[in-house]
């Protein structure tokens, strides 16, 4: 199966399924001498793991990482880092009744069309369970970016259903702001309403979608490789590789379709005491111009669809093409947004780590 590796100089390869023994990631390109332990991975893994609150799936996984190689005496050696996360709470019996049925909104039909064979237990390789090791790799990337350039990546929930948070300055949002509530929305005034909506969706045996905003600060100007490896192109690919992502935009995004050029352009201004470099007075370009970082905060948004697995009956067909109905018994999130946040952060960090190393290789800085 191709398509399991990502990145060039900071490169990861993942393997594993939702109901298999576990998931593993191999990371190549981490420079030697970076202090790294399993403890460094636990924070983001705890934010992604299932069973963490009343508005997430109740599958119980500790998501304890095991570093198998690439670290010696607390520091990276420069060789491949392998990280394993074992599955502990699979309930494959929940899927026995639907093994020959195609779940609406899932990859069951497409995996069958491609391979003629699929792991029906929880979606197999197409399950978001696979992202556990991506988040572990993202924690490594974050630590490297922080040490090399002081780069920080923070994500949060911007919207659930029709409820939209008021976040006027995305670059000022901190991890503490995000983790102040279980929905991971920095706008406390709307967070409670989001939680109520998600709980109502669960009680109605339904689900709800939303938007996550992802912000990278401290990224120097100059990262990105025109024309096919533009920073925005690699970020788009990275985020679209995550389950349930149906849209990605940056900066002003789709709002530019109704703007004039005079409204959309961000005027440049000289360096000053607060910002000791050329910068822009606004950031409608989302920190990237020509696919290269401008030095302004990189701001992206992902549209996340409602969870497809529903306990209520839905019409579908079976593998023989016969009409039938389906209701999924497994434990699922009524809203994917709270657990998506660390997944989105991880993919942004992995892209930035790759382009950090590519810029250093080409320009020495």
C-alpha positions in Angstrom: 0.0 0.0 0.0 1.6 3.2 -1.2 1.0 6.6 0.4 2.2 5.9 3.9 5.1 8.3 3.9 5.2 12.0 4.1 7.9 14.7 4.0 11.3 14.9 2.4 14.1 15.8 4.9 11.8 15.4 7.9 10.1 12.3 6.8 7.7 9.9 8.5 6.2 6.6 7.6 3.2 5.1 9.6 1.6 1.7 9.8 -1.3 0.2 11.8 -5.1 -0.1 11.9 -7.9 0.8 14.3 -8.3 -2.7 15.7 -4.9 -4.1 15.1 -2.2 -4.6 17.8 -1.1 -1.0 17.5 0.2 1.8 15.3 3.8 2.7 14.6 5.7 5.6 13.1 9.3 5.9 11.8 10.7 9.4 11.7 13.8 10.1 9.6 15.7 13.4 9.6 15.6 14.5 13.2 19.0 16.0 13.9 21.2 14.4 16.6 21.4 16.0 20.1 17.7 16.9 20.5 16.6 16.1 24.0 13.7 13.6 23.7 11.8 11.2 25.9 8.5 9.5 25.9 7.4 12.2 28.4 7.7 14.8 25.6 5.0 13.0 23.6 2.4 12.5 26.4 0.9 16.0 26.4 -0.3 16.0 22.8 -1.3 12.3 22.9 -3.5 13.0 26.0 -5.2 15.8 24.0 -5.9 13.4 21.1 -6.7 10.2 23.0 -10.3 8.9 23.2 -12.3 8.8 26.4 -11.0 12.1 27.6 -14.3 13.8 28.3 -18.1 13.5 28.1 -18.2 14.9 24.6 -15.7 12.4 23.0 -15.8 8.7 22.2 -15.8 6.5 25.3 -13.2 4.1 23.9 -10.5 3.9 26.5 -6.9 4.0 25.2 -4.0 5.2 27.4 -1.9 6.0 24.2 1.3 5.3 26.0 4.2 5.7 23.5 7.2 3.5 23.3 10.3 4.9 21.7 12.0 1.9 20.1 15.0 3.5 18.4 16.8 6.7 17.6 17.2 8.0 21.2 20.1 7.2 23.5 20.8 8.6 26.9 17.9 11.1 26.5 19.0 12.5 23.1 18.3 11.8 19.5 21.1 10.0 17.7 20.4 11.2 14.2 19.1 7.8 13.1 15.6 6.7 12.5 13.2 7.2 15.4 10.5 4.5 15.8 7.5 5.0 18.1 4.9 2.4 18.9 1.5 3.0 20.4 -0.4 -0.2 21.3 -4.2 -0.6 21.0 -5.8 -1.7 24.2 -9.6 -1.3 24.0 -10.7 -2.7 20.7 -14.3 -4.0 20.5 -14.3 -5.7 17.1 -17.5 -7.5 17.8 -19.3 -4.1 17.4 -18.6 -4.4 13.7 -19.5 -8.0 13.0 -23.1 -7.3 12.0 -22.0 -4.6 9.4 -18.9 -6.3 7.9 -20.7 -6.7 4.6 -22.4 -3.4 4.6 -21.1 0.0 3.4 -21.3 2.7 6.0 -22.5 6.1 4.5 -19.7 8.7 4.7 -17.0 6.1 5.3 -14.3 4.6 3.1 -15.7 1.1 3.1 -16.9 1.2 -0.6 -13.7 2.9 -1.8 -11.3 0.6 0.0 -13.2 -2.4 -1.5 -13.1 -0.8 -4.9 -9.3 -0.3 -4.7 -8.2 -3.5 -3.0 -11.1 -5.9 -3.2 -10.5 -6.6 0.5 -10.8 -4.4 3.6 -10.5 -4.4 7.4 -14.1 -3.6 8.5 -13.2 -3.3 12.2 -13.6 0.3 12.9 -12.5 1.3 9.4 -9.0 -0.3 9.5 -6.4 1.9 8.0 -8.9 4.7 7.2 -9.7 5.2 10.9 -8.6 8.2 12.8 -6.9 5.8 15.2 -4.0 5.9 12.8 -3.4 9.6 13.7 -2.1 8.7 17.2 1.4 8.2 15.9 1.2 11.2 13.7 0.5 13.3 16.8 3.5 11.6 18.5 5.7 12.6 15.5 4.2 16.0 15.6 5.3 16.4 19.2 8.9 15.7 18.0 8.6 18.2 15.2 7.2 20.8 17.6 10.2 20.4 20.0 12.7 20.7 17.1 10.9 23.8 15.8 10.8 25.4 19.2 14.5 24.8 19.8 15.7 25.9 16.4 13.5 29.0 15.8 11.1 29.5 18.7 8.2 28.4 16.4 4.9 27.6 18.2 1.9 25.8 16.7 -1.5 26.2 18.5 -4.9 25.0 17.2 -8.4 25.4 18.6 -12.0 25.0 17.8 -13.4 28.0 15.9 -16.8 26.8 15.1 -19.3 24.0 16.0 -22.4 23.8 13.8 -23.6 27.4 13.6 -21.8 28.5 16.7 -18.8 30.6 15.8 -16.2 31.8 18.3 -15.0 35.4 18.5 -11.2 35.2 18.2 -10.0 38.6 17.0 -6.2 37.9 17.3 -5.5 34.2 16.5 -1.7 34.7 17.0 -2.3 35.6 20.7 -4.2 32.4 21.6 -2.2 30.2 24.0 -2.3 26.5 24.8 -3.7 27.4 28.2 -6.6 29.3 26.5 -7.4 26.3 24.4 -7.2 23.8 27.2 -9.5 25.9 29.5 -12.5 23.8 28.5 -13.3 20.4 27.0 -14.4 21.7 23.6 -11.0 23.5 23.1 -12.5 26.8 22.2 -10.6 29.9 23.5 -13.9 31.9 23.5 -15.3 30.9 26.9 -18.6 32.8 26.1 -19.5 30.4 23.3 -17.7 27.2 24.5 -20.5 26.3 26.9 -23.0 26.5 24.1 -20.8 24.3 21.9 -20.7 21.7 24.6 -24.4 21.8 25.0 -24.9 21.4 21.3 -22.5 18.4 21.1 -24.3 16.7 24.1 -27.6 17.2 22.3 -26.3 15.6 19.2 -25.2 12.6 21.2 -28.7 12.3 22.8 -30.3 12.5 19.4 -28.0 9.8 18.1 -26.5 12.2 15.6 -23.3 14.3 15.1 -22.2 17.8 14.2 -19.3 19.3 12.2 -17.3 22.5 12.6 -14.1 24.4 11.9 -10.7 24.2 13.6 -8.2 27.1 13.3 -4.5 26.4 13.3 -1.8 29.1 14.0 2.0 28.9 13.7 3.9 31.8 15.1 7.7 32.5 15.0 8.1 31.1 11.5 10.9 33.0 9.7 10.3 34.5 6.3 11.6 32.4 3.5 10.3 28.8 4.1 8.7 27.1 1.1 9.9 25.6 -2.2 8.2 27.0 -5.3 6.5 25.9 -7.4 5.2 22.5 -6.5 6.3 22.4 -2.9 5.0 25.7 -1.9 4.4 25.9 1.8 0.7 26.4 1.3 0.6 23.4 -1.0 2.3 21.1 1.5 0.2 22.3 4.4 -2.9 21.7 2.3 -1.9 18.2 1.4 -0.9 17.5 5.1 -4.3 18.7 6.4 -6.3 17.0 3.7 -4.6 13.7 4.6 -6.4 13.7 8.0 -9.7 11.9 8.2 -12.9 14.1 8.0 -11.3 17.2 6.5 -13.4 18.5 3.7 -12.0 22.0 3.3 -8.7 23.9 4.0 -8.2 27.6 3.7 -5.6 30.1 4.9 -5.6 33.8 5.6 -8.8 35.4 4.4 -9.6 32.2 2.6 -12.8 32.1 0.6 -13.7 35.6 1.7 -11.3 36.9 -1.0 -13.9 35.9 -3.6 -16.0 39.0 -2.7 -13.1 41.4 -2.1 -11.4 44.1 -4.2 -7.6 44.0 -4.5 -7.4 47.2 -2.5 -9.3 45.5 0.3 -7.4 42.3 0.2 -3.8 43.5 0.0 -1.7 43.7 3.2 0.4 46.9 3.1 4.1 46.5 4.1 5.6 48.7 6.7 9.2 49.2 8.0 10.6 47.5 11.0 9.9 49.1 14.3 10.6 48.6 18.0 7.9 46.0 18.4 8.6 44.1 15.2 12.3 44.4 14.2 11.7 43.4 10.5 9.6 44.4 7.5 6.1 43.3 8.2 2.5 43.9 7.1 -0.2 45.9 9.0 -2.7 43.1 8.4 -2.5 39.4 7.7 -5.1 38.5 5.1 -2.4 36.6 3.3 -2.2 34.2 6.3 1.6 34.3 6.6 2.4 33.1 3.1 3.1 34.9 -0.2 4.0 33.0 -3.3 3.9 29.9 -1.3 6.8 31.2 0.9 6.4 32.2 4.6 6.4 36.0 5.0 7.3 36.1 8.7 3.7 36.9 9.8 1.7 34.2 11.7 0.6 31.3 9.5 -3.2 31.0 10.0 -5.2 28.1 8.5 -8.7 26.7 9.0 -10.0 23.2 8.4 -13.7 22.3 7.8 -14.4 19.1 9.6 -17.5 17.0 8.6 -19.9 15.5 11.2 -19.0 12.0 12.4 -20.2 9.5 9.8 -20.8 6.5 12.2 -24.3 6.9 13.6 -26.3 4.6 15.9 -29.5 5.5 14.0 -30.6 3.5 11.0 -29.4 4.8 7.6 -30.1 3.4 4.1 -27.2 1.7 2.4 -26.2 -1.3 0.3 -24.2 -4.4 1.0 -21.2 -5.8 -0.9 -23.6 -7.7 -3.2 -25.2 -4.4 -4.2 -28.4 -5.1 -2.4 -30.4 -2.3 -0.6 -30.4 -2.6 3.2 -30.1 -0.4 6.3 -27.2 0.1 8.8 -26.8 1.4 12.3 -23.2 1.5 13.7 -22.9 0.3 17.3 -19.3 1.3 18.0 -18.2 4.2 20.3 -17.9 7.3 18.3 -17.4 11.1 18.8 -20.6 13.1 18.4 -18.2 15.9 17.2 -14.7 15.4 15.9 -13.5 18.9 16.6 -12.1 18.7 20.2 -9.8 15.7 19.3 -9.0 17.0 15.9 -7.1 20.0 17.3 -3.9 18.1 18.2 -4.0 16.2 14.9 -4.1 19.4 12.9 -1.3 20.9 15.0 0.8 17.8 14.4 0.4 18.0 10.6 1.3 21.7 10.5 4.3 21.1 12.7 5.5 18.2 10.5 5.3 20.4 7.4 7.2 23.2 9.0 9.9 20.9 10.4 10.4 19.5 6.9 10.7 23.0 5.4 12.9 24.2 8.2 15.4 21.5 7.3 15.1 22.1 3.6 15.8 25.8 4.1 18.8 25.1 6.3 20.1 22.6 3.7 19.8 25.1 0.9 20.6 28.4 2.5 22.4 27.4 5.8 19.8 29.1 8.0 
